[in-house]
Amino acid sequence: MRKNFRSLLASTVCMAAALLASPALAQMQARSDQVVRIAGKRVNVQTEVGLVPVASTPGKQDATAGYVSYTGPARADRPVLFLFNGGPGAASAYLNVGALGPMRALVPQDPAAPLPAEAAVSANPATLLDLADLVFLDPPGTGFSAIAEDADRSFYQSVKGDADAVAQLAQQWLAAHGRSGAPLYILGESYGTIRAAAMVEALRLRDPALQVRGVLLLGQALNIIETSQRPDNVVTYPISLPTLAAIACYHHKRPAACDPAASAAEAKGFGPAYLDALFRGAALDAATRGEIAAKLEDLTGLPRGYYLAHDLRISKERFRVELLRSEGKVLGRYDARYTAPRAADAGETVGPDAFSAVSDLYGKAMLGELKRIGVADPSSYKVIARFPGDWAYGAGDSPFNDWPFMAELEKNMAANPRLRLFVGTGLFDLTTTVGAADYLFAQSSLPTGRYRNALYPAGHVAYSDDASWKKLVADIRAFLIAGTKQ
């Protein structure tokens, strides 16, 4: 099978090169063997970097999708874990060298510390390769993959099409490696959580016999209406409040001694009263309005008068600007433990994000990982790709639209009783908040035994913090082991 796959890989690369009129694509593959040490044990691992053609419609192969796979000793019950980041437009570099691959980039642990030009990289003692094969997927247009000039962009720049393209990649990888009967897990981060939910359905439609056992979502965005915080959707303010309280505690802006996780829990408990006040709107009496504002000041560190002047509401983005205004700083969006100087002429929203420099370290480290694997020239690997035009999240363009990503996942979980869900959220993530994850399950029909809702003391990229990373990897390991016992 390995020999057959090498033949398939070679023909695939040639097809891709002819398809996209880019001879350089023929060089974008590598294969190597290595030994990984995990908990004192030696594990033989085969590594591959490859491309496969994908089609927007049957018979129209107008793009390629890429992968970096690490496979251990083959056996029928060895799980296969497919992983990808988000964007849209991000390759899988961050999860690979940041968390779960055989090598890990080490970033400074103090959010206030200066960052190096490049991160140190060392063997990852917590990689899951003793337990599962890891296949990092790069959607069309990211990594080494490409989209043809005459391709159907409306397909590849949509939730449904993007997920189907990645499902095509996964299906081809499984068939080529003789792993189509293996227990499968899908892990997506950020926008990749939407892709993961949609990919379950795409795989079911392509091959109902595939054994999808688990979906893992890091920084979930399935209830994106709450995550994106539409201004007049009053439920979004109580949902984001636990994160604001945790951040205020971390930056010592709460009036009393506190613990960030306990602050988040306290804010969650205040949520129903806060939501009721917002729902009552102009009918809310002055005394109650003052009490609500005072409690918000206690939780978030922003003055009572500020809340009264802003109708008891503050968006996540505005909170970034206001909390440390007196210090001339702005909070990070993806990890609010990080800060950046606030320009004198800054408005209510500012950028770039204070955490972006950390993300860049992972991107640089991924190029080194590709070189280590055997890719001759990793420089054309696109860690972040920019797509022209808009991304299609659902049908039509209407203010009344909702996108039932969780409902699609619930449908598949109802049909497949062995399918379970894991959600992990960073406590200091101002993008996809802990409150949004809690709300996701509060509105879900899933029984508690079918899902896990985990919290980590870090931001959107929870594995950038070493303590959080160790807890996250242990939780993922336990989730996979539990699946094999079903």
N, C-alpha and C positions, 0 to 999 in steps of 0.2 A: 504493500500500500504506500509506503514512503517513496519507493521508486516511481510508482504511478503518479504520486502527487508532485514529485519533482518535474515529471513530464508535463503534468497539467499546469504547474506554475510557469514553466517555460513557455508553453503555448499561450497561456493567459496573458503573460507580459507582452508577447508578440502581438496578440490580438489587440491588447490595449494600445500598444504603440501605433499599430496601423489605424485603429479606430480614431485616435486623437491626434494623429499626425505629429507625434512627439517621440522621436527615436530615443530620447533620454530616458523614457519610461522603462525601456528594456533593461536598464541598469538598476532600477529601483527594487531589487530583491536580494535577499541574502539568507543563508542558512548556516547555523553553527551548532556545535554541541558543547555543553558545559556541565560542570558539577556544582550544585548548589548545596550549601550546608544549612540545614534547618534543625534547630534544637539538637545539635550534635550528630545528626544523621546526614549521610551523603545521598543526594537525589540527582540522578542523571536527567538532564533537561535538554530538549532539542528546541532551538530558537529559529523562527522563520520570520522574514519580512516579505510581504507579497501584495499583489494587486489582483483583483478579479473584475471581470466586466459585469456591469449591472445594466438593467434596461428599464426605461420609463414606461414602455408598453411591450408586450411579448414580441420578440424578434427585433426590437430596436435597442441595441446595446449602444447607449450614447454617453456612458460615464464609466469610471472605475471606482472601486472602493478598496481601501487598504486595510492591512492588519499587521500586527506584531504579535506572534503567538509563542508561548512557552509551554511545551508539553512534556509531561513526565512519563513514567512507565505506563504503557497502555493496559487498561483492564476495563471490563464492561461497565462496572459500577463507578468508575472514576468520573467525578463531575467535570463539566466544562463550564467555565464562567466567562461570559462575554461582557466586556467592559467598554464604556465610552464616556467622554466628557460631554459638554453641552455647547453653548454658544447662542444660537446655531453658528457653526463655523469653527468649532474647536476640535482639534485632534485629541487623541487619547493620551497625550504626553503626561498630563498632570497626575492621573491615576497610576500611570506606569511608574514613573520615577519618583513620584511623591508618596505613594502609599503601598502598592501591592506587587510591583515587579521585583525581579531578583536584585536590582540595584536601587538605592534610594538616595536622593539628593537631601543634604542636611542644611536646613536654613536656620538662621539665628532664632533663638527662642524668646528673646526679649523683644516685644514689638517696638520698643523705643531704640533698639540698637541699630547702628548703621549696617547696611547690607553689603556683602562682598560683591565683587564683579561677577563671580561665579560661585556656585555652591559646591562644597565638598561632596563627593559621592562615594558611598561605601556599600558593601554587600548588605542586603536587607534581611535581617534575621527573622523577620515576621512574615515573609512572603508565604503565600498559600500553596506553593508548588508541591509540597509534600501531600497535599490533599486534593488539588484540582488542577486542571489545565487552565491557563489564563490566556484569553484571546482578546487583545486590545484592538478595537475596531475604529477605523478612521472613515467617517462618512464621505461620500463623493465631494470632491473639492478640497478636502483637508488632507494633511499628511502628504504622502506621495500621490494620492489619487487626484483625478481630474474630471471635469465635466466638459464634454465636447461643445464647440461653439454653436452647433446647431441642435443642441440637446433641448429637451422640454424642461425649461427652467421652472415652470409652474409645478412640475412634479417634484423636482429635487429641492425646491424651496417651499415645501409644505410639510406639515406634520406627517400626513399619511404617506406621501411619496418618500420622504427621507427615511421613515421607519421601514418602509418596504424595501428600499435599497439596502439598508443595513441587514434586513432579514435575508435578502438574496445572498449577501456576503456570508452571513453566518451559515446558511443552508449549504452553500458551496464548500465552505471550510469543513463542515461536519461530514459531508459526503466524501470529500477527498481524503479525509483522515480516518474514515471508517468509524466515526463517532456518532452517527445519527441516532443510535439507540441509547446514548448516554444521558444521565440526568443533567438538565440544562438550567443555568442561572443567568440572569441578565442584571447587570449593575449599571445604572446611569446616574450621572451627577448633573445638577443644575438643569439646564434645558434638556439634558440627557434623560432626566426623569420622565419627561413627556414622551421622548423617543422610546424609552423602555416600555412604558405602558402601551404605546401604539404598536411596538414591535411584537408584543405577545400575540396580538390579533393578527398581525401580518404573518407571523410564523404559523399560526393555526390555519390560516387560509392556504398557505403554501404547502404545508405538510402536517395534517392533524395528528400524525403518529409521533411527532417530536415530543419528548418528555420534559416540558418546562415545569420545573419544580419551585422556582423562587424568583422574585423580582426584588431588587434592592435599590432604593432611591436615596441618594445623598443630596441634601439641599433641594427638597422636592418642590416642584412648581405645578403639580396637577391641578390645584385650585388656584390657577393663575389670576383669577379675578380678585381674590383676596391678597395674593402675593404682590400684584402690581398696584394695589391700593387706589382704586378709582375714587376720586375726591368725595362724591356724595354717597358712596356705599358705606354706611355708618358702621357696619360690622367690622370693617377693616381696622378701625382704630383700637377697639378692645383686643383684636387679634394680634396687632403689633405691640401692644403695651407690655407684655412680659419681656420682650427683647429690649425695649427702651429702659425698663426698670433694671434689668441685668447690666446693661451698659452704664447706666448712671451710677450703679453701685461700683462697678469696676473702676470708673474714673473718679470715685470718691465725691460724687455730686448729690448723693442722698444725704439727708440731714443726720442720719444715725448710722452706727456701725451696721454692716450688712454683709450678706453672702450673695453673689450674683444669682445662683440657682434658686436660693430661697426668695430673693427679690422677684424673680420671674414667677415663682409659684404664688407669691402674694398678689402680684398684678393680675395673674390669671383668675384668682379668687374674686378680685374686684371687677372683673369683666362684665358679669351680668348687670350690676348696678350702673356701670359706665355705659353699657349699650342701651339700657332703659332710658338714661338721661339723654343720650344722643337721639334716640327714637322720638322722645317727647318734643325735642326741638324747642321752638319758641314758646311752647306751652309749659316748659319747665319753670317752676317758681324760683325766684332769686335766691332764696335760702338754700335750696337743694343744689342749685347751680354753684353756689359758693362752696358748699361742702365737697362737691365733686372736684372742683378746681383745686381745692386744698389737698385732697387725696392724690390727685395727679401730680401736684408739686412734690409731695412726699415721695412718690414712686419714681419720678423721672428727674427731679432736680431742677426743672424749669419753673419759673415763678407762677404763682396762682394768678396774678394779673395777666400774665401772658396767655394762659388758657382762657381766661374770661374774655380777653380781647380777640381771641381766635375761635370763639364758639366751641370751646372745650376740645378742639381738634388740633393735632399736629401730625403731619405726615412723617414717614420714616426719613425722607430726604431732607425735610426741614429740620428734623431733630439732629441730623448730621452737622448742620450749620450752627444751630443754636446752643447745643450743650456746652461746648468749649469756646464760645464766642469771645468771652472775656480774656481768654488765653491766646486768642488769635489762631486757633486751630480748628480743623474740620475732621470729623470722624471718617474712618474708612467705611465704604459701603459694604464690601464683602467681608470685612473683619473690623469691627468698630474698636478693637483694642489698638489698632494702628491709627495714627493721626498724620495730617499734613498741614502745612501753614495755610492760613486763610488769607487770600489776597484782599487788599483794602477795598477793592471795587467788586468783590464777590457778591452775587445775588443770593436768592433763596436756595438755589441749587448750584453745586460746584463739582468740579472734576479736574484732573483725572483721579481715580480712586487711590487712596493711600496704600492699598494692599497690592496694587498692580506690579510693583517692583519685585515682590515675592513670587508672584506668578511667573514673571519673566525668568527667574532663576530656574524654575522647573523646565521652562521651554528650552533654555540653553543646555540643561542637563540631559534632555531627551536627545539632542543632537549627539552628545557624547555617548549615550547608550546605543544609538544606531551605529556609531563608528565601532564601538566595542563588539557589537554583534557581527559586523562585517560589511556594512553598507559602505561602499567606496566613497561616496560623496553625499553626506546627509544634508548639505546646505539647502537643497530645494524642498526639504520637508517643511510643510506649512503647519506650524503649531496653531496659528489663528488664520482663518481665511475670511475675506470680506466678500459677501455676495451682493450683487446688484439688486436693487428693488426691495420689495417687502417680503416678509415671510408669512405664509398662509397658515394660520392656526386652525381655522375652521371654515365652514361654508359661508360665503357672503361677507359683506362689510356692513355691520349694523350695530348700533348701540345696545340692541336687545340680545345680541348673540352671547351664548355661553359655550364653553368647550368642555364636554363631559369626559375628560381624560380618565378620571377616577371611575366613572360609570363603566367605561369600556373595560377597565381592569377588573372591576367587580364582576362583570358579566363573564369574563374568562375564568375568574376564580370560582364562580358558582358552577361552571361547567366542569372544572377540574379541581376536585376536592383536595388534591395533593399540592396545589399551588399556594404558596405563602408569600407574604409581603413583609419587607423590612424597610423602615424609614429612619434615617439618621439626620439630625439637624444640629448645627452649631449654635450655641447659646448667644454668641455675639455677631451673628449673621443678620445684617439689616436688609438683605435681599429676600431670602426665603426663610421666614422666621419660625421660631419654635411654636408660636401661637398658630401659625398657618398649618403646621403639621398636626397640632392638637385638634384644630377645627376640622381638618380632613377626616380624621377618624371619628370625631363627634358626629359628623354627618354621614358616616359610612354604614353600610349594612353588614360589614364583615364582623364575624364573631371574634372576640378577643384572642382566641387561640390561634387564629390564622395570621396575625400580624404582630410586629414588634415596632414600638415607637421609641427610639433612643435619642438621648441628648448628650452633646459633647461640649466641653469647655473651650471652644475655639470658634472660628468664624465659618464662612461658607466653605472654605477649603479646610475641613476639619482636621485633616492629617498634617497640616503645616505645624501644628503643635504636637510635640512628641508624646505627651501624656494622653492627649486626645487620640492620636494615631494608634497608640498601643491598645487603647480601649476599643477603638473602632475595628481594628483588625481582629481582635479577640472576639468581638461580637459577630463579625462576618464569618469567622471560622466556626463559631458555635451554630450559626444559622445554617451553614452548609452541612455540618455534621448531623444536625437534627433532621435535615431533609433526607439524608441517606438512611435514617432509621425508620422512615415511614413505610 
